[in-house]
Amino acid sequence: MKEPRALPLPGPLPEERGALFLWVRRGLPLAASVLAFAGATFHNAGRGWWLLAGVGFLAVAWPSFLRGEALLRNQTTVRRQDGLWAYAFRPLARWLGLEDAWILSYCGHNNQRVRQALGHQRAKRALILLPHCVQLARCKAGILDDLQACYDCGLCPVGDYLNLVLANHWEGRITNRSHKAYREAREYRPDLVVAVSCTDRLLKGLTKMPEIPCYVIPLALPHGMCVDTDFNVPHLLAAMETLVEPRRPSGEVQALRRAGIA
């Protein structure tokens, strides 16, 4: 019998970097509001229109200031508006060679707000969503139908994920299509989704499911898109430990270890 591998240990969540998105999302309407109010000061003839424009730009910026319970109450509206900003400036970011940085900044801004909102009252019904491409491409284990079919060979992150799910009684899904992941999430009705995917799919997911708080973790793509991808398992563990009420039963739980190779 092979020796069991040590499972990852939880640690602090990494710092989220959402400054770029926030500077655009909040900074542009605030700057426009200042200019509109200045116009009202210096152009008496059209003062009413300038004031109306200034108030309108303040209203556009206002959702970026929502935090905590206020954010959760207005989750759908805020995420839809933020998504519009993310998509609107994506072509410019692509032209500047900053597309991934722009999307990751949007994701980081989202994660910061979710962490703040769940800082005092953690989620009780969380769902983890992983893409099928984290499985080794040549592996024959049918993890889409049964996660416990994983051979736990250590050649991809699925084995660690399987054992963490079993030890902590987490709810998790591995899917090979985005629409299946959205359907799984809506059927389960979680109060938090922790999703792992490539940057493009993270952006799509945050805009397709605006009603559900989501904490997102980007994939590493050492071999390109959709082939033998990887993700930071300790990051996932830290997110679950920090944002979700523990479901681990009392006493020690022996994680499942399977012999076999992929």
WOTA-V499651 format. One record per residue. RES is the residue in three letters. PSI is psi as a letter, one per 30 degrees, with the letter a starting at -180 (* if undefined). NEAR is the number of other ideal C-beta (glycine too) atoms within 12 Angstrom. Layout:
<<RES & PSI & NEAR> <RES & PSI & NEAR>>
This chain:
<<MET & k & 7> <LYS & l & 14> <GLU & k & 8> <PRO & k & 18> <ARG & k & 20> <ALA & k & 13> <LEU & l & 28> <PRO & l & 25> <LEU & k & 14> <PRO & l & 23> <GLY & a & 16> <PRO & k & 15> <LEU & k & 28> <PRO & l & 21> <GLU & k & 13> <GLU & k & 29> <ARG & j & 22> <GLY & g & 31> <ALA & e & 20> <LEU & e & 29> <PHE & e & 38> <LEU & e & 29> <TRP & e & 22> <VAL & e & 30> <ARG & e & 34> <ARG & e & 28> <GLY & e & 21> <LEU & e & 21> <PRO & e & 29> <LEU & e & 24> <ALA & e & 20> <ALA & e & 23> <SER & e & 27> <VAL & e & 20> <LEU & e & 19> <ALA & e & 29> <PHE & e & 24> <ALA & e & 17> <GLY & e & 23> <ALA & e & 22> <THR & e & 15> <PHE & f & 13> <HIS & i & 17> <ASN & e & 12> <ALA & e & 10> <GLY & g & 15> <ARG & e & 18> <GLY & e & 15> <TRP & e & 17> <TRP & e & 25> <LEU & e & 21> <LEU & e & 18> <ALA & e & 25> <GLY & e & 27> <VAL & e & 20> <GLY & e & 18> <PHE & e & 25> <LEU & e & 23> <ALA & e & 20> <VAL & e & 28> <ALA & f & 28> <TRP & e & 22> <PRO & f & 30> <SER & f & 33> <PHE & f & 21> <LEU & k & 23> <ARG & l & 21> <GLY & b & 20> <GLU & e & 15> <ALA & e & 18> <LEU & e & 29> <LEU & e & 27> <ARG & e & 16> <ASN & g & 25> <GLN & e & 31> <THR & e & 21> <THR & e & 20> <VAL & e & 33> <ARG & e & 35> <ARG & e & 20> <GLN & e & 27> <ASP & e & 39> <GLY & e & 32> <LEU & e & 22> <TRP & e & 37> <ALA & e & 39> <TYR & e & 24> <ALA & e & 19> <PHE & g & 29> <ARG & e & 28> <PRO & e & 13> <LEU & e & 17> <ALA & e & 26> <ARG & e & 17> <TRP & e & 11> <LEU & f & 14> <GLY & g & 10> <LEU & g & 21> <GLU & e & 23> <ASP & e & 23> <ALA & e & 23> <TRP & e & 36> <ILE & e & 37> <LEU & e & 32> <SER & e & 34> <TYR & e & 48> <CYS & e & 42> <GLY & e & 32> <HIS & e & 36> <ASN & e & 44> <ASN & e & 37> <GLN & e & 29> <ARG & e & 37> <VAL & e & 41> <ARG & e & 34> <GLN & e & 27> <ALA & e & 30> <LEU & g & 33> <GLY & e & 19> <HIS & f & 13> <GLN & j & 17> <ARG & l & 24> <ALA & k & 34> <LYS & f & 17> <ARG & i & 22> <ALA & l & 39> <LEU & k & 37> <ILE & k & 44> <LEU & k & 44> <LEU & k & 45> <PRO & l & 39> <HIS & f & 33> <CYS & f & 35> <VAL & f & 44> <GLN & k & 36> <LEU & k & 27> <ALA & e & 18> <ARG & f & 14> <CYS & k & 27> <LYS & g & 16> <ALA & k & 29> <GLY & i & 17> <ILE & f & 34> <LEU & e & 25> <ASP & e & 14> <ASP & j & 13> <LEU & e & 32> <GLN & f & 24> <ALA & f & 22> <CYS & k & 41> <TYR & f & 28> <ASP & h & 34> <CYS & f & 25> <GLY & g & 27> <LEU & f & 23> <CYS & l & 34> <PRO & f & 39> <VAL & e & 40> <GLY & e & 39> <ASP & e & 35> <TYR & e & 43> <LEU & e & 37> <ASN & e & 31> <LEU & e & 38> <VAL & e & 35> <LEU & e & 27> <ALA & e & 27> <ASN & g & 28> <HIS & h & 20> <TRP & l & 35> <GLU & k & 29> <GLY & l & 37> <ARG & k & 35> <ILE & k & 37> <THR & l & 31> <ASN & g & 23> <ARG & k & 20> <SER & e & 28> <HIS & f & 16> <LYS & e & 19> <ALA & e & 35> <TYR & e & 29> <ARG & e & 18> <GLU & e & 29> <ALA & e & 34> <ARG & e & 20> <GLU & e & 14> <TYR & f & 23> <ARG & h & 18> <PRO & l & 30> <ASP & g & 28> <LEU & k & 38> <VAL & k & 44> <VAL & j & 46> <ALA & k & 46> <VAL & k & 42> <SER & l & 41> <CYS & l & 32> <THR & e & 34> <ASP & e & 29> <ARG & f & 37> <LEU & e & 38> <LEU & e & 37> <LYS & e & 28> <GLY & e & 39> <LEU & e & 45> <THR & f & 33> <LYS & f & 27> <MET & i & 36> <PRO & f & 27> <GLU & f & 24> <ILE & k & 36> <PRO & k & 40> <CYS & k & 47> <TYR & k & 44> <VAL & k & 46> <ILE & k & 45> <PRO & k & 35> <LEU & l & 35> <ALA & k & 24> <LEU & i & 22> <PRO & f & 14> <HIS & g & 16> <GLY & a & 13> <MET & k & 17> <CYS & g & 21> <VAL & j & 21> <ASP & h & 26> <THR & l & 31> <ASP & l & 29> <PHE & l & 37> <ASN & j & 23> <VAL & e & 34> <PRO & e & 25> <HIS & e & 33> <LEU & e & 41> <LEU & e & 33> <ALA & e & 26> <ALA & e & 38> <MET & e & 39> <GLU & e & 27> <THR & e & 29> <LEU & f & 37> <VAL & k & 36> <GLU & k & 20> <PRO & k & 21> <ARG & g & 23> <ARG & k & 20> <PRO & l & 11> <SER & l & 8> <GLY & l & 7> <GLU & k & 8> <VAL & k & 18> <GLN & j & 11> <ALA & k & 26> <LEU & k & 23> <ARG & k & 25> <ARG & k & 27> <ALA & l & 15> <GLY & l & 19> <ILE & l & 17> <ALA & * & 22>>
